[in-house]
Amino acid sequence: MQQLLAKPKLALLETKAHVNAVTESMVGTGRSWADADGLYAGLRDEEGRASAQAYVARLRGPR
């Protein structure tokens, strides 16, 4: 914390703004409203559920 406090305020603010801009373009929080809808639709899909169950069964291996 002391290292950050020793830096010029403008440099810290500019760095934070840059990191926020890069993160926004990476994660796309502006589109996150659709994440829950996509997950819900995927969980309702029979083919997707069957694929997920087969994957889990392969991970568990023979019993």
Secondary structure, 3 states (H helix, E strand, C coil): CHHHHCCCHHHHHHHHHHHHHHHHHHHCHHHCHHHHHHHHHHHHCHHHHHHHHHHHHHHHCCC
